[in-house]
Amino acid sequence: MTWLAWLHLLALAGVSAAPLEILDIKGPTLAHGGDQTSGKGCAPVHAGRLDELKPPWRGRVARISVKCEPMPGIDGEPDASISAVAVLKPGTVALQGIAVVELRTSESWAHGETNYVLKARYDAIADKLTAHVRRQCLAGWKQTEAAPGGWCAVSADAEHRGVFIQTGELGGIWLHPDADDPTRTIYADAWSE
């Protein structure tokens, strides 16, 4: 099959030949029913189907898995904490030119987190990604050196052997080695009450 035929097949599948750069793109919906857990717990939660993914994600995800754990809601009624993983097709998604192999999300009324699992060792990309996140954070404040309240400053994250950049009142970006695979890096965008 010629390269032109491959490009045509990728286009039909909704995938371009170049990887999708995802830094400012909303991730795909991996779990459905999360907005209906208050008072019901995990009952309405289920994994999204691959054919339901919207562009630009259609054709880039190989599989989705969802795990739901009951937890008390803010009002004491049943609620849920939902975790989802999307295994991405090789070469279809990148963050700052670095291949993304999985998206992991976790959410409840008390927290939200999206992890981008990068196919590169932390020590090989830490400086590049840290500088990029800091620039993005400062640009959001229209600053070049410092932002109000110490936001955008880089601090050590001893627990994960990486760094933390506070990007908002309730959260920020963590960069650290993947505890399960040292050849991968976690870029985590998270907040919590």
C-alpha positions in Angstrom: 0.0 0.0 0.0 1.4 3.4 -0.9 1.8 6.3 1.6 -1.0 8.2 -0.2 -3.3 5.2 0.4 -2.4 5.2 4.1 -3.1 8.9 4.4 -6.5 8.4 2.7 -7.3 5.6 5.2 -6.3 7.7 8.1 -8.4 10.6 6.9 -11.4 8.3 6.6 -10.8 7.1 10.2 -10.7 10.7 11.4 -7.0 10.8 12.0 -4.5 13.1 10.4 -1.0 11.9 9.5 0.6 14.4 12.1 0.1 13.8 15.8 -2.5 16.0 17.5 -0.8 18.5 19.8 -3.0 18.6 22.9 -1.7 21.2 25.3 -4.7 23.6 24.9 -7.2 21.1 23.6 -10.0 19.6 25.8 -9.5 15.9 26.3 -12.1 13.4 25.2 -15.1 12.4 27.3 -14.1 8.9 28.6 -16.8 8.3 31.2 -20.5 9.1 30.9 -23.0 9.7 33.8 -20.6 11.6 36.1 -23.0 14.5 36.2 -25.7 12.1 37.6 -23.8 10.6 40.5 -25.2 12.9 43.2 -27.6 10.8 45.3 -27.1 7.8 43.1 -23.4 6.8 43.4 -21.9 4.7 40.6 -25.1 3.4 39.0 -25.3 5.9 36.1 -21.5 5.7 35.2 -20.3 3.9 32.2 -17.3 4.0 29.8 -17.7 6.0 26.6 -17.6 4.1 23.3 -14.9 4.7 20.7 -17.4 5.5 18.0 -18.9 8.2 20.3 -15.6 10.2 20.5 -15.8 13.6 18.9 -13.1 15.0 16.6 -10.2 15.4 17.0 -10.2 12.3 19.2 -12.0 9.8 17.0 -9.5 7.4 15.6 -6.8 8.2 18.1 -8.0 6.1 21.1 -7.5 2.3 21.1 -9.5 1.5 24.2 -11.2 3.1 27.2 -11.7 1.7 30.7 -13.6 3.2 33.6 -13.6 2.5 37.3 -16.1 4.0 39.7 -15.9 4.0 43.5 -18.8 5.1 45.7 -18.0 8.0 48.1 -20.1 10.4 50.2 -21.2 13.5 48.5 -20.9 17.0 49.9 -24.4 16.7 51.3 -23.8 13.2 52.8 -25.8 11.5 50.0 -24.2 8.8 47.8 -21.8 10.1 45.2 -18.9 8.7 43.2 -15.2 9.1 42.3 -14.6 8.2 38.7 -11.3 7.1 37.1 -10.9 6.5 33.4 -8.0 5.5 31.2 -7.7 6.0 27.4 -4.9 4.0 25.7 -4.0 6.0 22.7 -3.0 4.7 19.3 0.8 5.0 18.8 1.9 8.2 17.1 -1.5 10.0 17.1 -1.1 12.4 20.0 1.7 14.6 21.3 2.4 17.2 24.0 5.2 19.6 23.0 6.3 17.1 20.4 6.5 14.2 23.0 4.4 11.2 22.3 1.4 10.7 24.6 0.5 7.1 25.2 -2.4 7.3 27.7 -4.8 9.8 29.1 -5.9 9.1 32.7 -8.7 11.1 34.4 -10.0 11.1 37.9 -12.9 13.2 39.1 -15.5 13.8 41.8 -17.2 16.7 43.4 -14.0 17.3 45.4 -11.2 16.9 42.8 -10.4 16.7 39.1 -7.2 15.4 37.5 -6.0 14.7 34.0 -2.7 12.8 33.5 -1.0 12.7 30.2 1.4 9.7 30.1 4.4 10.7 28.0 6.6 8.2 26.2 9.9 9.8 27.5 12.0 9.6 30.6 11.4 12.4 33.1 15.0 13.4 33.3 15.2 13.8 29.5 12.2 16.2 29.2 11.8 17.8 32.7 13.6 21.0 31.9 11.8 21.5 28.6 8.3 20.8 30.0 8.9 22.8 33.2 10.0 25.9 31.2 7.0 25.5 28.9 4.4 25.2 31.7 5.9 28.2 33.5 5.8 30.3 30.3 2.2 29.3 29.7 1.3 30.1 33.3 3.0 33.5 33.2 1.4 34.3 29.8 -2.0 33.7 31.4 -1.2 36.4 33.9 0.4 38.6 31.2 3.7 38.5 33.2 7.2 37.5 32.2 9.0 36.9 35.6 6.5 36.4 38.4 2.8 36.1 38.9 0.6 37.2 41.9 0.7 35.1 45.0 3.7 33.0 43.9 1.7 31.3 41.2 3.7 30.0 38.3 6.7 29.4 40.6 8.4 26.0 40.3 8.7 23.9 43.5 10.1 20.5 44.2 7.7 17.6 44.6 9.6 15.2 46.8 6.8 12.7 47.0 6.8 12.1 43.2 10.4 13.1 42.6 9.4 15.8 40.2 8.1 19.4 40.2 4.9 21.3 40.9 3.8 24.6 39.3 0.8 26.2 40.9 -1.4 27.6 38.1 -4.5 28.5 40.0 -6.0 28.8 43.4 -7.0 25.2 43.7 -4.4 23.4 41.7 -1.6 23.2 39.2 0.6 21.1 37.1 2.8 18.2 38.4 5.6 16.8 36.3 7.2 13.5 37.5 8.4 10.1 36.5 5.6 7.5 36.1 5.9 5.3 39.2 4.8 2.2 37.2 7.3 2.7 34.3 10.4 4.9 34.6 10.7 5.2 30.8 7.5 7.4 31.0 6.7 10.8 32.5 3.4 12.0 34.0 2.1 15.5 33.2 -0.7 16.0 35.6 -3.2 18.9 35.6 -5.1 18.7 38.8 -7.2 20.6 41.4 -8.9 19.7 44.7 -11.0 21.4 47.3 
